Amino acid sequence: MLNKISLVVPTINRTIELKKLLESVKECDYAKLEVIIVDQNTDIDISNIVNYFKEYFPINHIKVNFKGAAKARNYGVRYATGDIINFPDDDCELSKDLLSKVNNIFNEDTNNELIFGRSLDRNSMQASIVNFYKSSVSVRYSNIYRSTVEFTMFIKKNVFEELGGYDEELGVGTYFGAEEGADLVIRALSKSKKIMYYPDLLFYHPEKINKYGVNECLRGLSYARGAGALAYKHICINKNIHVFKLIIYINLKAMAAIIIYFFTFKFKKSRYYLYVLFGRIQGFFKKLKLVFQ
């Protein structure tokens, strides 16, 4: 059975990358798909790009007047007609057989509700974004940060709707610049959804943390605020002991990285993890103030 797959793509301030993504969709060996582009641009017109690729597969180009990746994804799902939803970043690419493999996995085990793939940097062919496992695993609280990234997720549409979609206070375009994906996974785990990770489901996404410069530190700070908000939501509000253990673990790792890199004279890396740790603290207390003010 061919499941219809909807690719919901929020985009802003990218044209070359968007072309590459849509070119990779065009090259996919899977016909039953649609692309929903949620266009958040104010100064860039992507109509020519969209019109070119409309010749090859269905595209619904939706112009919006708000910013925020999580909000854009939720908005795009309203227009999705597929059985399975994926949310590609506008600077990632799909491998040629990705969608066929996804369809086969859902057909072979109909109990799967969310599945995740792996992301590689096309230049280095090494894992990007996170240090992904090299073998398939069942996603648990303890391995979220080695098996899940939101743009590698394929989720049954009815499950996404049951979970209430992404938390729009989290993610790129908000103060809490990340963790909307981890938050969705945690909510799915709390409802006993079956979640699997498969390393042969390949995306390509550039690794953006390599020089540990000031801009990367500031990006890390923004993303880390999301982890602080995540901690507040699932520890203080939802009383989730699994998340408490996870947050303790990742913060201990960050503290260890600060110390190890400092004493091995890798000062830029040490500074980067200091920003990350500070961002998590900042995000937690910002959320605390927002909730109780």
N, C-alpha and C positions, 0 to 999 in steps of 0.2 A: 504494500500500500504506500502510495506517495502522500505524505503529509504536506500540507501547504505551510511554508515557512515565511514569516514576516520579519524583515530586517528593519528595525526602527533606528534611524540614524539622526541624533541631534548634531547640528553643525553650526559653527561660528568661526569666522575669520580664517577659513581654510579653503583653498581651491585646488591646488596641486595635489594635496593629500586626499581630498574628496574624490578627485578624478581617479587616483590610484585605487581607492577602495571600490568605486563603482566598476572600474576595469576588472578588478579581481572577481566581483560578482558576475560580470559578463562572462568571464572565463570558467566559472563554476560549471561542473557537469550535472546540474540539477535545474530542472525547468519550472517546477511548481513553487514559485517564490514571488514575493513582492517586496519593494523597498518603500518605506515611508520616511521621507526626509523632513525633519522638523528644523526649519531654517530660522535661526536666531540672528542672522546678519542684519546690520543696519546700513553699512557702507559698501557691501559687496553683493553683486548680483550673480547668482549661480544658475540662472535660468538656462543659459546656453549649455552648461554642463548637463543639467537635468534633461533638457530636450534631446541632446545627443543620445543619452543612454536609454531614453524611453523607447527607442527603436528596438532595443534588445530585451527588455523586461519591464514589467509594470512598475511605475514609480508614482507615488502620491507625494507631491511637493507642497508642504504646508508651511506657510509663512506665519510666524508668531511675533508678538511684541514683548516677550519676556525673555529672561536669561535664566540659565540653570539646567544642567544636564539631567538631573533626576526629574524635574518638572517636565522637561521636553520629552523624556522617555514615556512618562505616564500619559502625557497628552497624545503622543503618537500611537500608543496602544489602542486608543479609542477608535482609530481608523484602521487598525489591523484586522484582516480577515483570515489570517492564518491560524492553524492549530498550534503552532509552535512559534515562539517569539525569541529573537536575538537582538541585542543592542550593540552593534559595532560602533566603536569609536570612529570619528571621521578621519583619523590618521592611522587606522589599521588596515590590513588586507586579509582576505580569506584565502586559504589554500584551495586548490582546484577541486579536490574531492571531499571537502569539509562537509558540505550540506548533505551529500549522499551518505556519508558515514553517520551523520546525526540522525537522518531518517531511519537508517538500518538499526541503530541502537534503540530508538524509541519503538520500532516495530518488534525487535527481538525481546525486549523486556518492557511490556506496557505499564509496569509498575513504576518505571522511572518518571519522575516529575520535573526534576531539574538536572541538567548535565552540564559539566564545564569542560572546556578544552585548555590547551596550553598556548602560550604566546612566546614567539621567538623574535629576536632582532634579526632582520633580514641580512644585515651586513656581517654580523659575527656568528649568526645561527646559534646563539646562546639564549637561554631563557631570559625574557625581558619582563619587567614589572615586578615579578616575584620569582623566587627560586622554586620553580614547579617540580613536583614529583615526576619521576621518569616512568612510573608504572601506575596503573589504574588503582584508585582507592575510593572507598565510600567516604563522602565528606562528613566530617564530625567537627564539633566545636574546636577541638585541639589542632586540626589541620587546615582550618579555613584559609590561613595566610600562605599556604603552600599548594592550594588546589583550586582557589576561586579568585576570579577577577570578573567584574560585571560584564565586560564586553565579550568574554568567552562563554557566557551563559546562554543556554537554550532552555526555555521554560515553557511548559504547557500554558496556553493562554488562560484557561480557566483557573489554573493554580496561581498565576500572577494576579488575577483579579481577586481570588479568594484571600490572598495575602495582603491586598490593599495597595499593591504597587510599591514604588520606591518612596522612601521618606524624603520629601522635597526640601527639608531643612538641611539635608546632607548633600555633599557632592560638589563638583566643579561649578562655579558660579555663585556659591554661597560662602558665608563666613566659615562654615565647617566643610572644608574643601574636599572631603573624600568620605569613604566608608559607607556610602549608600548601598553598595553591593554586599558588603559584609553584614550590614543590618538586615537586608532582605534574606540572606542565608540563615542568619540567627533566628529570624522569625519563622522561616520554613522548618528549621530543625526543631524549634519549640512545638511545631504542629506535626512532628514526626513524618515530614515529607521525605521521600526517597531521593537522595542527592548523590550523584556519582561524578567522578572526575576521570577523564580519559585523555592521556597525553598525546594520542595520535589525532586528536581533533585540533588541527593547527591553525592559529592565526599568526600574522606577522605584525609586530608593533615595535617601533624604535625604543631602545632603552634610553631613557632621558636623564638617568643619574649616572654620570661617569666622571665628570671633572670636579664635582662637589664645590662648585663656585657659589657666589652669593645668590644668584638667581635660583639655583637648585636648592639652596638652603631655605629660601623664602617659599618656594613651592612645597618643600618638605614641611615647613611650618604650617602652611595652610592645610595640607592634607592631614597632618597630625591632629589638627583641631577636630577633625571629623572623628578620629579615634577617641578623643576626649569626650565628645558628645555621645558617641556610641557607648562608652563606658558608663556615663551617667544614665543613659536611657535603660540599658539592660541590667545594670547592677543596682542602681538606686531606685529605679521605678519598677522594673520587672523582676528584681530579686533573682537574677539568673546566676547561679553559682558557677556554671561552666564558663560564662563570660568573665566573671571575676578572675578565675584561674587563668584564662587566656590573656587578659589585660595585664595581670601581674607578670606573666611570662614575657610578653613582648616588651614591657617596660624594663624588666631586668636585662633583657638582651640589649636594649638601647643603652642602658647605663654601662653594661660591660663593654659595648662598642666604644663609647666615649673614652673610657679608661684605657682600653687596649690600644686604640689608635693614637691616643695622646702619648702614651709611653713608648710607642714604636715610631714616634715622630711623624705620623700621618695626620697632621694637624687639621687639614681641610676635612677629612673624613670624621675626625673627632668633633669638629665644629658642626658638621651636618647633623650628627646624631644628637648633639646638644639642642639644636633647633627642633628636631623631632620630639625629643622628650619635653621641651618647653611647650611646644605646640599642643601636645596631649594634655598637659596640665592646664594650659590656657583654655582649651576647648571644654574641658570638664567644668572649670569654674565659671566660664561664660554661660554654659548651659544651666548651671546651678543658679546663677543670678537671673537668667531669663525665666526660669521656672518659678522662682520664688519672689520675684520683684512685684 
